[in-house]
């Protein structure tokens, strides 16, 4: 059974960069057919997909966050990471890492952008952006 665990600072200052890491255990991070995503939930709001990375390292990002987001991976450590730059208090949320089956359309595989497609989740980590 695959397990995911988020880690990183719980408090980030306004305008700085949020950095989180997800450690994967119980499964190979480079197994074909899977996408590994970051999802967040601001207080009082629904889940929002941030972006994902495929087994081969290709990335997809939410259009609304793309200019500020970088998702990368370290296969030697079975980890993937999120960097969100120029944060504001609106980026305060519980951040989750999760796994889904890849989507396929028009000859291209990509990360699902609907949180309901993600079946395995970390427990989540609260990140607060101070003003």
TIRO-2110 file (N, C-alpha, C; in Angstrom, 1 decimal):
// TIRO-2110
0.8, -1.2, 0.0, N, 1, A
0.0, 0.0, 0.0, CA, 1, A
0.9, 1.2, 0.0, C, 1, A
0.7, 2.1, -1.0, N, 2, A
1.5, 3.3, -1.1, CA, 2, A
1.1, 4.3, 0.0, C, 2, A
2.1, 4.9, 0.5, N, 3, A
1.9, 6.0, 1.5, CA, 3, A
2.6, 7.2, 1.1, C, 3, A
2.0, 8.4, 1.4, N, 4, A
2.6, 9.7, 1.1, CA, 4, A
2.6, 10.5, 2.3, C, 4, A
3.7, 11.3, 2.5, N, 5, A
3.8, 12.1, 3.7, CA, 5, A
4.4, 13.5, 3.3, C, 5, A
3.7, 14.6, 3.6, N, 6, A
4.1, 15.9, 3.3, CA, 6, A
5.0, 16.4, 4.4, C, 6, A
6.0, 17.3, 4.1, N, 7, A
6.8, 17.9, 5.0, CA, 7, A
7.2, 19.3, 4.5, C, 7, A
7.5, 20.2, 5.5, N, 8, A
7.9, 21.5, 5.1, CA, 8, A
7.5, 22.5, 6.2, C, 8, A
7.9, 23.8, 6.0, N, 9, A
7.6, 24.8, 7.0, CA, 9, A
6.1, 25.1, 7.1, C, 9, A
5.6, 25.3, 8.3, N, 10, A
4.2, 25.6, 8.5, CA, 10, A
3.9, 27.1, 8.4, C, 10, A
4.9, 27.9, 8.4, N, 11, A
4.7, 29.4, 8.3, CA, 11, A
5.7, 29.9, 7.3, C, 11, A
5.1, 30.7, 6.4, N, 12, A
5.9, 31.4, 5.3, CA, 12, A
5.5, 32.8, 5.3, C, 12, A
6.5, 33.7, 5.1, N, 13, A
6.3, 35.1, 5.1, CA, 13, A
5.7, 35.6, 3.7, C, 13, A
5.0, 36.6, 3.8, N, 14, A
4.4, 37.2, 2.5, CA, 14, A
5.5, 37.5, 1.5, C, 14, A
5.3, 37.2, 0.3, N, 15, A
6.2, 37.4, -0.9, CA, 15, A
7.3, 36.4, -1.0, C, 15, A
7.4, 35.5, 0.0, N, 16, A
8.5, 34.5, -0.1, CA, 16, A
8.0, 33.2, -0.8, C, 16, A
8.9, 32.2, -0.9, N, 17, A
8.6, 31.0, -1.6, CA, 17, A
8.2, 29.9, -0.6, C, 17, A
7.1, 29.2, -0.9, N, 18, A
6.6, 28.1, -0.1, CA, 18, A
7.3, 26.8, -0.7, C, 18, A
7.9, 26.0, 0.1, N, 19, A
8.5, 24.8, -0.4, CA, 19, A
8.0, 23.6, 0.5, C, 19, A
7.5, 22.6, -0.2, N, 20, A
7.0, 21.4, 0.5, CA, 20, A
7.6, 20.2, -0.2, C, 20, A
7.8, 19.1, 0.5, N, 21, A
8.3, 17.8, 0.0, CA, 21, A
7.3, 16.7, 0.3, C, 21, A
7.1, 15.8, -0.6, N, 22, A
6.3, 14.6, -0.4, CA, 22, A
7.2, 13.4, -0.5, C, 22, A
7.2, 12.6, 0.6, N, 23, A
8.0, 11.4, 0.6, CA, 23, A
7.0, 10.2, 0.3, C, 23, A
7.4, 9.4, -0.7, N, 24, A
6.5, 8.2, -1.1, CA, 24, A
7.1, 6.9, -0.6, C, 24, A
6.3, 6.1, 0.1, N, 25, A
6.8, 4.8, 0.5, CA, 25, A
5.8, 3.7, 0.1, C, 25, A
6.3, 2.5, 0.1, N, 26, A
5.4, 1.4, -0.3, CA, 26, A
5.1, 1.3, -1.8, C, 26, A
5.8, 2.0, -2.6, N, 27, A
5.6, 1.9, -4.0, CA, 27, A
6.7, 2.6, -4.7, C, 27, A
7.0, 2.2, -6.0, N, 28, A
8.0, 2.9, -6.7, CA, 28, A
7.5, 4.2, -7.3, C, 28, A
8.2, 5.2, -7.1, N, 29, A
7.8, 6.6, -7.6, CA, 29, A
7.8, 6.6, -9.1, C, 29, A
8.6, 5.8, -9.8, N, 30, A
8.7, 5.8, -11.2, CA, 30, A
7.9, 4.8, -11.9, C, 30, A
6.9, 4.1, -11.2, N, 31, A
6.1, 3.2, -11.8, CA, 31, A
5.2, 3.8, -12.9, C, 31, A
5.2, 3.2, -14.0, N, 32, A
4.4, 3.8, -15.1, CA, 32, A
2.9, 3.9, -14.8, C, 32, A
2.2, 4.8, -15.4, N, 33, A
0.7, 5.0, -15.3, CA, 33, A
0.3, 5.9, -14.2, C, 33, A
1.2, 6.4, -13.4, N, 34, A
0.8, 7.2, -12.2, CA, 34, A
1.3, 8.7, -12.4, C, 34, A
0.4, 9.5, -11.8, N, 35, A
0.7, 10.9, -11.7, CA, 35, A
0.7, 11.3, -10.2, C, 35, A
1.6, 12.2, -9.9, N, 36, A
1.8, 12.6, -8.5, CA, 36, A
1.5, 14.1, -8.4, C, 36, A
0.5, 14.4, -7.6, N, 37, A
0.0, 15.8, -7.6, CA, 37, A
0.1, 16.5, -6.2, C, 37, A
-0.1, 17.8, -6.3, N, 38, A
-0.2, 18.7, -5.2, CA, 38, A
-1.6, 19.3, -5.3, C, 38, A
-2.3, 19.3, -4.1, N, 39, A
-3.6, 19.8, -4.0, CA, 39, A
-3.7, 20.6, -2.7, C, 39, A
-4.5, 21.7, -2.7, N, 40, A
-4.6, 22.4, -1.5, CA, 40, A
-6.1, 22.7, -1.2, C, 40, A
-6.3, 23.1, 0.1, N, 41, A
-7.7, 23.5, 0.5, CA, 41, A
-7.6, 24.7, 1.4, C, 41, A
-7.9, 25.9, 0.9, N, 42, A
-7.9, 27.1, 1.8, CA, 42, A
-9.0, 26.9, 2.8, C, 42, A
-8.9, 27.7, 3.9, N, 43, A
-10.0, 27.6, 4.9, CA, 43, A
-11.3, 28.0, 4.4, C, 43, A
-12.3, 27.1, 4.6, N, 44, A
-13.7, 27.4, 4.2, CA, 44, A
-13.9, 27.2, 2.7, C, 44, A
-13.0, 26.7, 2.0, N, 45, A
-13.1, 26.5, 0.6, CA, 45, A
-12.9, 25.1, 0.2, C, 45, A
-13.1, 24.8, -1.1, N, 46, A
-13.0, 23.4, -1.6, CA, 46, A
-11.5, 23.1, -2.0, C, 46, A
-11.4, 21.9, -2.5, N, 47, A
-10.0, 21.4, -2.9, CA, 47, A
-9.6, 22.1, -4.2, C, 47, A
-8.4, 22.5, -4.3, N, 48, A
-7.9, 23.1, -5.5, CA, 48, A
-6.6, 22.3, -6.0, C, 48, A
-6.6, 21.9, -7.2, N, 49, A
-5.5, 21.2, -7.8, CA, 49, A
-4.4, 22.2, -8.2, C, 49, A
-3.2, 22.0, -7.8, N, 50, A
-2.1, 22.9, -8.0, CA, 50, A
-1.3, 22.4, -9.3, C, 50, A
-1.0, 21.1, -9.3, N, 51, A
-0.2, 20.6, -10.4, CA, 51, A
0.2, 19.2, -10.2, C, 51, A
0.9, 18.6, -11.1, N, 52, A
1.3, 17.2, -11.0, CA, 52, A
2.5, 16.9, -11.8, C, 52, A
3.1, 15.8, -11.5, N, 53, A
4.3, 15.3, -12.2, CA, 53, A
4.1, 13.8, -12.5, C, 53, A
4.4, 13.4, -13.7, N, 54, A
4.2, 12.1, -14.2, CA, 54, A
5.4, 11.2, -13.8, C, 54, A
5.3, 9.9, -14.0, N, 55, A
6.3, 8.9, -13.6, CA, 55, A
7.6, 9.3, -14.4, C, 55, A
7.5, 9.9, -15.6, N, 56, A
8.7, 10.2, -16.4, CA, 56, A
9.2, 11.6, -16.2, C, 56, A
8.6, 12.3, -15.2, N, 57, A
9.1, 13.7, -14.9, CA, 57, A
8.4, 14.8, -15.6, C, 57, A
7.5, 14.6, -16.5, N, 58, A
6.7, 15.6, -17.2, CA, 58, A
5.8, 16.3, -16.2, C, 58, A
5.6, 17.6, -16.3, N, 59, A
4.7, 18.3, -15.3, CA, 59, A
3.6, 19.0, -16.0, C, 59, A
2.5, 19.1, -15.2, N, 60, A
1.3, 19.9, -15.6, CA, 60, A
1.0, 20.8, -14.4, C, 60, A
0.5, 22.0, -14.8, N, 61, A
0.2, 23.0, -13.7, CA, 61, A
-1.2, 23.6, -14.0, C, 61, A
-1.8, 24.0, -12.8, N, 62, A
-3.1, 24.8, -12.9, CA, 62, A
-2.8, 26.1, -13.6, C, 62, A
-3.6, 26.5, -14.6, N, 63, A
-3.3, 27.7, -15.3, CA, 63, A
-3.3, 28.9, -14.4, C, 63, A
-4.1, 28.9, -13.3, N, 64, A
-4.1, 30.1, -12.4, CA, 64, A
-2.9, 30.2, -11.5, C, 64, A
-2.1, 29.1, -11.4, N, 65, A
-1.0, 29.1, -10.5, CA, 65, A
0.3, 28.8, -11.3, C, 65, A
0.2, 28.6, -12.6, N, 66, A
1.4, 28.1, -13.3, CA, 66, A
2.6, 29.0, -13.2, C, 66, A
2.3, 30.3, -13.3, N, 67, A
3.5, 31.3, -13.3, CA, 67, A
4.3, 31.3, -12.0, C, 67, A
3.7, 30.7, -10.9, N, 68, A
4.3, 30.7, -9.6, CA, 68, A
4.7, 29.3, -9.1, C, 68, A
4.4, 28.3, -9.9, N, 69, A
4.6, 26.9, -9.4, CA, 69, A
5.7, 26.2, -10.1, C, 69, A
6.4, 25.4, -9.3, N, 70, A
7.4, 24.4, -9.9, CA, 70, A
7.3, 23.1, -9.1, C, 70, A
7.1, 22.0, -9.8, N, 71, A
7.0, 20.7, -9.2, CA, 71, A
8.2, 19.9, -9.7, C, 71, A
9.0, 19.3, -8.9, N, 72, A
10.1, 18.6, -9.3, CA, 72, A
10.2, 17.3, -8.5, C, 72, A
11.1, 16.4, -8.8, N, 73, A
11.2, 15.1, -8.1, CA, 73, A
12.7, 14.7, -7.9, C, 73, A
12.9, 13.9, -6.9, N, 74, A
14.2, 13.3, -6.6, CA, 74, A
13.9, 11.8, -6.5, C, 74, A
14.2, 11.1, -7.6, N, 75, A
13.9, 9.6, -7.7, CA, 75, A
14.8, 8.8, -6.7, C, 75, A
16.0, 9.3, -6.4, N, 76, A
16.8, 8.6, -5.5, CA, 76, A
16.3, 8.5, -4.1, C, 76, A
15.5, 9.6, -3.8, N, 77, A
14.9, 9.6, -2.4, CA, 77, A
13.4, 9.3, -2.4, C, 77, A
12.9, 9.0, -3.6, N, 78, A
11.4, 8.7, -3.7, CA, 78, A
10.6, 9.9, -3.2, C, 78, A
11.0, 11.1, -3.6, N, 79, A
10.3, 12.3, -3.2, CA, 79, A
10.0, 13.2, -4.4, C, 79, A
8.9, 14.0, -4.2, N, 80, A
8.6, 15.0, -5.2, CA, 80, A
8.3, 16.3, -4.4, C, 80, A
8.5, 17.4, -5.0, N, 81, A
8.4, 18.7, -4.2, CA, 81, A
7.6, 19.7, -4.9, C, 81, A
7.1, 20.7, -4.1, N, 82, A
6.4, 21.8, -4.6, CA, 82, A
7.1, 23.1, -4.2, C, 82, A
7.2, 24.0, -5.1, N, 83, A
7.6, 25.4, -4.8, CA, 83, A
6.6, 26.3, -5.4, C, 83, A
6.1, 27.2, -4.5, N, 84, A
5.1, 28.2, -4.9, CA, 84, A
5.7, 29.6, -4.5, C, 84, A
6.0, 30.4, -5.5, N, 85, A
6.7, 31.6, -5.2, CA, 85, A
5.7, 32.8, -5.0, C, 85, A
6.3, 33.9, -4.5, N, 86, A
5.5, 35.1, -4.3, CA, 86, A
4.2, 34.9, -3.6, C, 86, A
4.2, 34.2, -2.5, N, 87, A
3.0, 33.8, -1.8, CA, 87, A
2.4, 35.0, -1.1, C, 87, A
1.1, 35.0, -0.9, N, 88, A
0.3, 36.0, -0.2, CA, 88, A
-0.6, 35.2, 0.8, C, 88, A
-1.2, 36.0, 1.7, N, 89, A
-2.1, 35.3, 2.7, CA, 89, A
-3.2, 34.4, 2.0, C, 89, A
-3.5, 34.7, 0.7, N, 90, A
-4.5, 33.9, 0.0, CA, 90, A
-4.0, 32.5, -0.3, C, 90, A
-2.7, 32.3, -0.1, N, 91, A
-2.1, 30.9, -0.3, CA, 91, A
-2.1, 30.1, 0.9, C, 91, A
-2.7, 30.7, 2.0, N, 92, A
-2.8, 29.9, 3.3, CA, 92, A
-3.8, 28.7, 3.0, C, 92, A
-3.4, 27.5, 3.4, N, 93, A
-4.2, 26.4, 3.1, CA, 93, A
-3.6, 25.1, 3.7, C, 93, A
-4.4, 24.0, 3.7, N, 94, A
-3.8, 22.7, 4.0, CA, 94, A
-3.4, 22.2, 2.6, C, 94, A
-2.1, 21.8, 2.5, N, 95, A
-1.5, 21.3, 1.3, CA, 95, A
-1.4, 19.8, 1.4, C, 95, A
-1.8, 19.1, 0.3, N, 96, A
-1.8, 17.6, 0.2, CA, 96, A
-1.0, 17.2, -1.0, C, 96, A
-0.3, 16.1, -0.8, N, 97, A
0.3, 15.4, -2.0, CA, 97, A
-0.5, 14.1, -2.2, C, 97, A
-0.7, 13.7, -3.4, N, 98, A
-1.6, 12.6, -3.7, CA, 98, A
-1.2, 11.9, -5.0, C, 98, A
-1.7, 10.7, -5.2, N, 99, A
-1.4, 9.9, -6.4, CA, 99, A
-2.7, 9.6, -7.2, C, 99, A
-2.6, 9.6, -8.5, N, 100, A
-3.7, 9.3, -9.4, CA, 100, A
-3.2, 8.5, -10.6, C, 100, A
-4.1, 7.8, -11.3, N, 101, A
-3.8, 7.3, -12.6, CA, 101, A
-3.7, 8.4, -13.6, C, 101, A
-2.7, 8.3, -14.5, N, 102, A
-2.6, 9.3, -15.5, CA, 102, A
-3.9, 9.4, -16.4, C, 102, A
-4.1, 10.5, -17.0, N, 103, A
-5.1, 10.7, -18.0, CA, 103, A
-4.5, 10.6, -19.4, C, 103, A
-5.3, 10.3, -20.4, N, 104, A
-4.8, 10.2, -21.7, CA, 104, A
-5.8, 10.8, -22.7, C, 104, A
-5.2, 11.7, -23.5, N, 105, A
-6.0, 12.3, -24.5, CA, 105, A
-5.2, 12.8, -25.7, C, 105, A
-5.6, 12.5, -26.9, N, 106, A
-4.9, 13.0, -28.1, CA, 106, A
-3.5, 12.5, -28.2, C, 106, A
-3.2, 11.3, -27.7, N, 107, A
-1.8, 10.8, -27.8, CA, 107, A
-0.9, 11.2, -26.7, C, 107, A
-1.4, 12.0, -25.7, N, 108, A
-0.6, 12.5, -24.6, CA, 108, A
-1.1, 12.1, -23.3, C, 108, A
-0.2, 11.7, -22.4, N, 109, A
-0.6, 11.4, -21.0, CA, 109, A
-0.4, 12.7, -20.2, C, 109, A
-1.2, 12.9, -19.2, N, 110, A
-1.1, 14.1, -18.4, CA, 110, A
-1.7, 13.8, -17.0, C, 110, A
-1.4, 14.7, -16.1, N, 111, A
-1.9, 14.6, -14.7, CA, 111, A
-3.3, 15.1, -14.6, C, 111, A
-4.2, 14.3, -13.9, N, 112, A
-5.5, 14.8, -13.7, CA, 112, A
-5.6, 16.1, -13.0, C, 112, A
-6.5, 16.9, -13.3, N, 113, A
-6.7, 18.2, -12.7, CA, 113, A
-7.9, 18.3, -11.7, C, 113, A
-8.6, 17.2, -11.6, N, 114, A
-9.7, 17.1, -10.6, CA, 114, A
-9.3, 16.3, -9.4, C, 114, A
-9.3, 16.9, -8.2, N, 115, A
-8.9, 16.2, -7.0, CA, 115, A
-9.6, 14.8, -6.8, C, 115, A
-10.8, 14.7, -7.3, N, 116, A
-11.5, 13.4, -7.1, CA, 116, A
-10.8, 12.2, -7.8, C, 116, A
-10.0, 12.5, -8.8, N, 117, A
-9.2, 11.5, -9.5, CA, 117, A
-8.1, 10.9, -8.7, C, 117, A
-7.7, 11.6, -7.6, N, 118, A
-6.6, 11.1, -6.8, CA, 118, A
-7.1, 10.2, -5.7, C, 118, A
-6.5, 9.0, -5.6, N, 119, A
-6.9, 7.9, -4.8, CA, 119, A
-6.1, 7.7, -3.5, C, 119, A
-4.9, 8.1, -3.6, N, 120, A
-4.0, 8.0, -2.4, CA, 120, A
-3.5, 9.3, -2.0, C, 120, A
-3.7, 9.7, -0.7, N, 121, A
-3.4, 11.0, -0.2, CA, 121, A
-2.5, 11.0, 1.0, C, 121, A
-1.7, 12.0, 1.1, N, 122, A
-1.0, 12.2, 2.4, CA, 122, A
-2.0, 12.8, 3.4, C, 122, A
-1.5, 13.0, 4.6, N, 123, A
-2.4, 13.5, 5.7, CA, 123, A
-2.7, 15.0, 5.6, C, 123, A
-1.8, 15.7, 4.8, N, 124, A
-1.9, 17.1, 4.7, CA, 124, A
-1.1, 17.9, 5.7, C, 124, A
-0.7, 19.0, 5.2, N, 125, A
0.1, 19.9, 6.1, CA, 125, A
-0.4, 21.3, 6.0, C, 125, A
-0.6, 22.0, 7.2, N, 126, A
-1.1, 23.4, 7.2, CA, 126, A
0.1, 24.3, 6.9, C, 126, A
-0.2, 25.2, 5.9, N, 127, A
0.8, 26.3, 5.6, CA, 127, A
0.1, 27.6, 5.8, C, 127, A
0.6, 28.4, 6.6, N, 128, A
0.1, 29.8, 6.8, CA, 128, A
1.0, 30.8, 6.3, C, 128, A
0.5, 31.8, 5.5, N, 129, A
1.3, 32.9, 5.0, CA, 129, A
1.0, 34.1, 5.8, C, 129, A
2.1, 34.6, 6.5, N, 130, A
1.9, 35.8, 7.3, CA, 130, A
1.9, 37.0, 6.5, C, 130, A
1.1, 38.0, 6.9, N, 131, A
1.0, 39.2, 6.1, CA, 131, A
2.0, 40.2, 6.6, C, 131, A
END
